[in-house]
Amino acid sequence: CLPANQERFANGKVVTVQFHPCAQVVMAAGHDRSVSLFQVGKCSLNPKIQSIYLESFPIYKARFSVDGEQVIATGTHHSMFFVYDMMAGNIIPIPKVRGVEEKFLRNFELSPDGSFMLLTGTSGYLHLLSMKTKELISTMKVNGRCTASAFTPDSSKIYSYSKEGEVFIWDVRSRKCLHKFEDEGSLEGKCIAVSKNNQYVACGSSSGVVNLYTTDVCLRENHPKPAKAIMNLVTSATCVTFNPTTEILAVASRDTDEAVKLV
């Protein structure tokens, strides 16, 4: 296929590529401070629908909301973030979330039911926001530094992976830690994913090993044995994601070219 963004190549690193949840649209965003939307599939040219430009705001991460009506974008060196309302065409800055004392807000996750936004803070703090109002609901804290989090498909739990290789499982409703376990052999946690059928959890570490666990073992044991250890990557595993039917796991490393494996 032709490049998805061929009508507007980025002038810098592309950090986010995501398909729209219900339209044949792909988003590309990155360090050139822009979010661009392209139509894919209808014709071979992948025409650009629009680009929005965020002044002095190199983008760290951008995501469609679950209903596909908004784009949330965080910056590389900012404590604020932007919401782009696709229906109204408005760019809404969220300058400061009351109760969140963070110098930078970069990494975040959106709950599959569209209710919550989870901001990863420094020093192990996790800030749970209402997706509707973008206001703080509660703050949780892991031991050490949190590097990655993932909601379960029903949005009832959050798995948070620490730099020290521990995984904390939170109850979203009570914000209490239900359980924690050690990821086997992990020197430094990098990325985590929960499968769409809630059967598996994948933990990727700095050594390039991705451990695959069954969720029932994760909720029960402090030192669970992986169902499988995937050793194909030789540099840090920086991305793990399951396909919608939980038959394929994609593992990737941004530290070297062409380091994408499908398991």
N, C-alpha and C positions, 0 to 999 in steps of 0.2 A: 504494500500500500504506500501511497505518497505520505510524506510527513503530515501529521495531524495539524501542525501549526505552520504549514508552509506559506500561508498568506501573511504571517507576521512572525518571523523568527525572533526569539528573544535576544536582547543585547547583552545578556549575562546568563549566569547559571539558572537553569530551570529547576526549581525545588519541588514543585507540585504538579502532578498531572492526575486528573480525576475525571471519570465519566459522570455525567449528570444522572441522578437516580431514576429519572423517568423520561428523559428526552434524548435524542441522538446528538448530544452535545458533549464536547470535551473541553475541560478547562486547563490552561497552562499558566503558571505564575512563578515569579522568581525574583532574582536580585536586581532586575532592571525596573523594579517598582511597579510592575504592571500585572493585571489579571486579564487574560484574554480568553474569549469563548469562541469555539469553532464548531460548525456543524459537520458531523461525520456520517458517512454511510449513504446519504441520499444521492450525492453525485461524487464523482471522483476528485473534485477540486478542494474539498474541505473548506468552504468559504468561511471567512471570519464573520462572526455575528457582531461582536463588539470587544473593545479593550477599555479597561478603566485604569487610570494612572493614579497612584498614591504618592503624593509629593514627599520626598525625603524619607521613603519608607521601603527599603529593600525587604522583600517578603521572605519570611522564614517558613511559613506553612499556610496553606489555604485549603478550605474544605467547603463543599456544598452542604447546606443544612439537609436534614433527612427528607423534608418535603420538597427540596430543590428550589425553594424560593429565595434563599439567601446564600451569600458566600461570606464565610468568616476568614479573616486574614490577620496573622500575627507577623510582627517584624523581627529583624535580626537583633536590633538594639533598642527596643522600646518597651515601655510598661503599659502602653495602650494597644488596642487592636481596632480593626475596622469591620463593619458589617456592611455588605453591599446588598441592598434590597433590589432584587432583580425585577420584581413586579413594578415598583415605583421608579426604578432607575436611580435611587438615592444612595449616596455613600455616607454611612453614619459612623462617625468616630466614637469609640467608647474610651474616653480619656483616662478614667480612673474608676476601678471597681472598688466601692467602699468596703473596707475590711481586708483588702488584699494589698499587703505591703511588699511589693516585689519591684526590683530595679528593671528586670526584663521579663516579659511574658512571651514565650516562644512556642513551646510544645503544648498541644491540647488534644482532647478527644471529644467526640460528640456521641451521645448515647443513641443506640439504634431506634428507640421509641421517640426520639426528637425532643425529649424533656430537658436534658442536661448537657452542660458543657463542662468538661473537667480540665482545669488549667494546671500544668505542672510547674510548681514554684521551685525555689532553691531550698537547700537544707532539708529536703524530704517533705516539704509541704505540698499538699494537693488541695486545690480550691474548686469546690463544686458550685457551679453557677446555674441559675435558671436560664434555659434557652430562650424563654419568652421575654423576660425582663433584663437579662444579662446581669442580674444582681447575685451577690454571694448568698448561698444557702448555708454552707458549712465548710470547714477546713479540716482535713485529715493529715496525719503525719506518719511517714515511714522512717525506720531507722536508717541513717545514712542519707544518700542522695537518690531521688527517684529518677530513673532514666526513661521509663516507658510505662504506659498503662493501657488497659483494654477493658471495655465493657463486655459483659456477657450478652448474648443475643436478646435476652428478655429485659435487659437494662437493670436487672435487680442487683448485680454484683459488679465490682471493679477488681481486676487483677493489676497490681502495681509491682513493677520489677525494680529493685534497687541496684545501684552501682556495685554493691557488695555481693550481689548474686542471690538475694532473698526475694521471694514473691509474697506479697501481702494481699489477702483477699478481703475486700470490704463489702459490707451490706449497704446498698445505696440508701435505703429508707432510714436506717438507724445511724448510718455513718460509723458503725462499729467494725473493728477488725474481727472477722469470723475465724481466720486461720492464717498462719504463715508457714511457708516451707522453703527449703534451700534447693536451688537449682543445681543439680549434680555437676560438679566439676567447673562451675562458673567462676572465673576470676573477675569478670566485670560484666554485669547485665547490660544489654544494648536494646533489645526489642522483644515485644511479646504480642501474641495474637491468640484469640479464642475462636474456635471453629463455629460456623453458623448453626450447627446442630447441637452446640454446647458439649460435644463429646471430647474434644481435645484442646490442650493448651500447648502452644509452641513458644519456647524461650530461646532467643538467640544471644550469644555472648561474644566478647571481644576476641576469643580464640577462633571464631568461625564455626564453632559447634552449635547446632540447633537441636535442643532436646524436645522431644514430643512426649507429652504426658496425657493420660486420660484424666478428665476433670474429677471423677469420683476419688481417685488416688490423691489428687492435689488437695482436696477438701478434708482428707482424712489423715494423711501422713506428713510428718515433719521433714523426712528425708525420702521422698518418693523415688522409685526407680523409673527412669524414662521407658516408655513403650518402644522408643527408637531414638538413637542418637544419630543425627545426620551430619556427616563429616566432610561434605563436598566442598565447602568454602575454606580457603586458606587464609583469608583476611577477615576482619570483624564482620559478623552478621549484623547488618544495619536495617534490614527489612524482612519481616516474615508476614505472610498473609495467606489465608485459606481461600479457595474458590467457593462459590455459593453452595455447592453440593457436598463440600467436605471430602472430596476425592483427591484433590491436588493441593499441595502446600508449595507456595513459591518462597524461596529464600534468596536473598541478594546481599551483596556487599558493595557499598559505594567507593570502597578504597582501591578497587582495581577494575579495569575494563572487562565488560562481558561476564561479570560474576553474578549471573542469574541462573538458578537451578529450579527445575520443577520436579517435585517428589510425589 
